[in-house]
Amino acid sequence: MSEQVAFTAEIARWQGEKAVYHVVTIGADAAEAITMHERLRRLEFGARRGFGSVKVMAQVGGTRWKTSVFPSKTGEWWLLVGRKVLKAEDLVAGDKAAIKLELL
């Protein structure tokens, strides 16, 4: 059975070199749960995934998608939210979203 994490976070706009991305920063208890999941997976399989990422099934409103979350150097995690999700849920940068993650 997969572990689930739920939280509310603000959608931020980040300008990369080649594109604009929309990102959610995951902190507090949700970040701790993801960190512990990643550590247990690393112990079980003996290696980290690329960039230390964790596979998740993400859900915002009625939209679900399979993706990964990525660790930051500050102990938080980042979730990229694509344009299709933003459009389907009528969200823009600055909006708060209720997010559910199933840690895979």
GROMACS elastic network, one bead per residue, 0.5 to 0.9 nm:
[ bonds ]
;  ai    aj funct       b0    kb
    2   102     6  0.62853   500
    2   103     6  0.58882   500
    2   104     6  0.61070   500
    3    33     6  0.86932   500
    3    37     6  0.83267   500
    3   101     6  0.83666   500
    3   102     6  0.58576   500
    3   103     6  0.54097   500
    3   104     6  0.76687   500
    4    33     6  0.89289   500
    4   100     6  0.70641   500
    4   101     6  0.56085   500
    4   103     6  0.60411   500
    5    29     6  0.87927   500
    5    30     6  0.59533   500
    5    33     6  0.74558   500
    5    34     6  0.81595   500
    5    99     6  0.82634   500
    5   100     6  0.57386   500
    5   101     6  0.51208   500
    5   102     6  0.64589   500
    5   103     6  0.76728   500
    6    30     6  0.70796   500
    6    98     6  0.73923   500
    6    99     6  0.56676   500
    6   101     6  0.62686   500
    6   102     6  0.87987   500
    7    26     6  0.80522   500
    7    29     6  0.89055   500
    7    30     6  0.69196   500
    7    97     6  0.83902   500
    7    98     6  0.59235   500
    7    99     6  0.54875   500
    7   100     6  0.66416   500
    7   101     6  0.87204   500
    8    26     6  0.87889   500
    8    96     6  0.65315   500
    8    97     6  0.54587   500
    8    99     6  0.58667   500
    8   100     6  0.87044   500
    9    24     6  0.63396   500
    9    25     6  0.69355   500
    9    26     6  0.72240   500
    9    27     6  0.89451   500
    9    95     6  0.83321   500
    9    96     6  0.52841   500
    9    97     6  0.55963   500
    9    98     6  0.67544   500
    9    99     6  0.75328   500
   10    23     6  0.84979   500
   10    24     6  0.62151   500
   10    25     6  0.76391   500
   10    93     6  0.76101   500
   10    94     6  0.58168   500
   10    95     6  0.55610   500
   10    97     6  0.62469   500
   11    22     6  0.63781   500
   11    23     6  0.57468   500
   11    24     6  0.50778   500
   11    25     6  0.79662   500
   11    81     6  0.81231   500
   11    91     6  0.83079   500
   11    92     6  0.71321   500
   11    93     6  0.50132   500
   11    94     6  0.53801   500
   11    95     6  0.57021   500
   11    96     6  0.61278   500
   11    97     6  0.71211   500
   12    21     6  0.83178   500
   12    22     6  0.55555   500
   12    23     6  0.52279   500
   12    24     6  0.61926   500
   12    25     6  0.81749   500
   12    92     6  0.84798   500
   12    93     6  0.50646   500
   12    94     6  0.59634   500
   12    95     6  0.82345   500
   13    20     6  0.69372   500
   13    21     6  0.58742   500
   13    23     6  0.63663   500
   13    24     6  0.89561   500
   13    92     6  0.86493   500
   13    93     6  0.55731   500
   13    94     6  0.80094   500
   14    19     6  0.86734   500
   14    20     6  0.57835   500
   14    21     6  0.51196   500
   14    22     6  0.60506   500
   14    23     6  0.70044   500
   15    18     6  0.80689   500
   15    19     6  0.62947   500
   15    21     6  0.62671   500
   15    22     6  0.87272   500
   16    19     6  0.52271   500
   16    20     6  0.57133   500
   16    21     6  0.70165   500
   17    20     6  0.82465   500
   21    80     6  0.70607   500
   21    81     6  0.75833   500
   21    82     6  0.75186   500
   21    83     6  0.86281   500
   22    79     6  0.85228   500
   22    80     6  0.58606   500
   22    81     6  0.53719   500
   22    82     6  0.67210   500
   22    83     6  0.79927   500
   22    86     6  0.87779   500
   22    92     6  0.86121   500
   22    93     6  0.70176   500
   23    78     6  0.64690   500
   23    79     6  0.56004   500
   23    81     6  0.57674   500
   23    82     6  0.86632   500
   23    93     6  0.87294   500
   24    77     6  0.83409   500
   24    78     6  0.57236   500
   24    79     6  0.51501   500
   24    80     6  0.64596   500
   24    81     6  0.72456   500
   24    97     6  0.89348   500
   25    76     6  0.66910   500
   25    77     6  0.58661   500
   25    79     6  0.65937   500
   26    29     6  0.88365   500
   26    30     6  0.64883   500
   26    31     6  0.56512   500
   26    76     6  0.55891   500
   26    78     6  0.59357   500
   26    79     6  0.74196   500
   27    30     6  0.59700   500
   27    32     6  0.76303   500
   27    75     6  0.76350   500
   27    77     6  0.66816   500
   27    78     6  0.89677   500
   28    31     6  0.54653   500
   28    32     6  0.64546   500
   28    33     6  0.89110   500
   28    76     6  0.77359   500
   29    32     6  0.50380   500
   29    33     6  0.62182   500
   29    34     6  0.87110   500
   30    33     6  0.51795   500
   30    34     6  0.63444   500
   30    35     6  0.86777   500
   30    76     6  0.89458   500
   30    77     6  0.88846   500
   31    34     6  0.51458   500
   31    35     6  0.60990   500
   31    36     6  0.86335   500
   31    71     6  0.88781   500
   31    75     6  0.71776   500
   31    76     6  0.56528   500
   31    77     6  0.61029   500
   32    35     6  0.50592   500
   32    36     6  0.61781   500
   32    37     6  0.85634   500
   32    75     6  0.81426   500
   32    76     6  0.82993   500
   33    36     6  0.52409   500
   33    37     6  0.61851   500
   33    38     6  0.86797   500
   34    37     6  0.50198   500
   34    38     6  0.61510   500
   34    39     6  0.86503   500
   34    54     6  0.76411   500
   34    69     6  0.87792   500
   34    77     6  0.80547   500
   34   103     6  0.74539   500
   35    38     6  0.51229   500
   35    39     6  0.62381   500
   35    40     6  0.87032   500
   35    54     6  0.88762   500
   35    71     6  0.82929   500
   35    75     6  0.81275   500
   35    76     6  0.88308   500
   35    77     6  0.85841   500
   36    39     6  0.50978   500
   36    40     6  0.61966   500
   36    41     6  0.86056   500
   37    40     6  0.52387   500
   37    41     6  0.61973   500
   37    42     6  0.86124   500
   37    54     6  0.82021   500
   37   103     6  0.75830   500
   38    41     6  0.51418   500
   38    42     6  0.61205   500
   38    43     6  0.86646   500
   38    48     6  0.80194   500
   38    49     6  0.89712   500
   38    52     6  0.77158   500
   38    53     6  0.78362   500
   38    54     6  0.63464   500
   39    42     6  0.50497   500
   39    43     6  0.62223   500
   39    44     6  0.85865   500
   39    48     6  0.86201   500
   40    43     6  0.50883   500
   40    44     6  0.60997   500
   40    45     6  0.86228   500
   41    45     6  0.60118   500
   41    46     6  0.78898   500
   41    47     6  0.81792   500
   41    48     6  0.79875   500
   42    45     6  0.53105   500
   42    46     6  0.51498   500
   42    47     6  0.51441   500
   42    48     6  0.55062   500
   42    49     6  0.82455   500
   43    46     6  0.52530   500
   43    47     6  0.74607   500
   44    47     6  0.83771   500
   45    48     6  0.81094   500
   48    51     6  0.77388   500
   48    52     6  0.55265   500
   48    53     6  0.77851   500
   49    52     6  0.51168   500
   49    53     6  0.56801   500
   49    54     6  0.71842   500
   49    55     6  0.89812   500
   50    53     6  0.59078   500
   50    54     6  0.88140   500
   51    70     6  0.69610   500
   51    71     6  0.76599   500
   52    69     6  0.88824   500
   52    70     6  0.66142   500
   52    71     6  0.65219   500
   53    68     6  0.60910   500
   53    69     6  0.55500   500
   53    71     6  0.64995   500
   53    77     6  0.89849   500
   54    67     6  0.85634   500
   54    68     6  0.53134   500
   54    69     6  0.54251   500
   54    70     6  0.67377   500
   54    71     6  0.86007   500
   54   103     6  0.72623   500
   54   104     6  0.74004   500
   55    66     6  0.75137   500
   55    67     6  0.59424   500
   55    69     6  0.65959   500
   55   102     6  0.86178   500
   55   103     6  0.63549   500
   55   104     6  0.53602   500
   56    65     6  0.84374   500
   56    66     6  0.59345   500
   56    67     6  0.55206   500
   56    68     6  0.53422   500
   56    69     6  0.69949   500
   56   101     6  0.60354   500
   56   102     6  0.53824   500
   56   104     6  0.52406   500
   57    64     6  0.68345   500
   57    65     6  0.57134   500
   57    67     6  0.62676   500
   57    68     6  0.79973   500
   57   100     6  0.82067   500
   57   101     6  0.56697   500
   57   102     6  0.50110   500
   57   103     6  0.67371   500
   57   104     6  0.71667   500
   58    63     6  0.82168   500
   58    64     6  0.55355   500
   58    65     6  0.54153   500
   58    66     6  0.61585   500
   58    67     6  0.69642   500
   58    68     6  0.86054   500
   58    79     6  0.88656   500
   58    99     6  0.71350   500
   58   100     6  0.58251   500
   58   102     6  0.64720   500
   58   103     6  0.87379   500
   59    62     6  0.69028   500
   59    63     6  0.55391   500
   59    65     6  0.65954   500
   59    66     6  0.89189   500
   59    98     6  0.84310   500
   59    99     6  0.57340   500
   59   100     6  0.51116   500
   59   101     6  0.64065   500
   59   102     6  0.85376   500
   60    63     6  0.54229   500
   60    64     6  0.66549   500
   60    85     6  0.76589   500
   60    89     6  0.74396   500
   60    97     6  0.68188   500
   60    98     6  0.61531   500
   60    99     6  0.50201   500
   60   100     6  0.67317   500
   61    64     6  0.81265   500
   61    89     6  0.65794   500
   61    97     6  0.81244   500
   61    98     6  0.71572   500
   61    99     6  0.76015   500
   61   100     6  0.89283   500
   62    88     6  0.85340   500
   62    89     6  0.76601   500
   63    85     6  0.65258   500
   63    88     6  0.72346   500
   63    89     6  0.73755   500
   64    85     6  0.83859   500
   65    85     6  0.86534   500
   67    79     6  0.83301   500
   67    80     6  0.83367   500
   68    78     6  0.88055   500
   68    79     6  0.70606   500
   68    80     6  0.82329   500
   69    77     6  0.62828   500
   69    78     6  0.54513   500
   69    80     6  0.75148   500
   70    76     6  0.86147   500
   70    77     6  0.53538   500
   70    78     6  0.51134   500
   70    79     6  0.67751   500
   70    80     6  0.89080   500
   71    74     6  0.82425   500
   71    75     6  0.67050   500
   71    76     6  0.60948   500
   71    78     6  0.63373   500
   72    75     6  0.56816   500
   72    76     6  0.53760   500
   72    77     6  0.55875   500
   72    78     6  0.71096   500
   73    76     6  0.73574   500
   73    77     6  0.89066   500
   74    77     6  0.86022   500
   81    84     6  0.83601   500
   81    85     6  0.65192   500
   81    86     6  0.70776   500
   82    85     6  0.54475   500
   82    86     6  0.64358   500
   82    87     6  0.87610   500
   83    87     6  0.59922   500
   83    88     6  0.84203   500
   84    87     6  0.51932   500
   84    88     6  0.60036   500
   84    89     6  0.85459   500
   85    88     6  0.51031   500
   85    89     6  0.60745   500
   85    90     6  0.82069   500
   85    91     6  0.81146   500
   86    89     6  0.53698   500
   86    90     6  0.56793   500
   86    92     6  0.64655   500
   87    91     6  0.64395   500
   87    92     6  0.83161   500
   88    91     6  0.79907   500
   91    94     6  0.85286   500
   91    95     6  0.62492   500
   91    96     6  0.83714   500
   91    97     6  0.80770   500
   92    95     6  0.57965   500
   92    96     6  0.89824   500
   93    96     6  0.85484   500
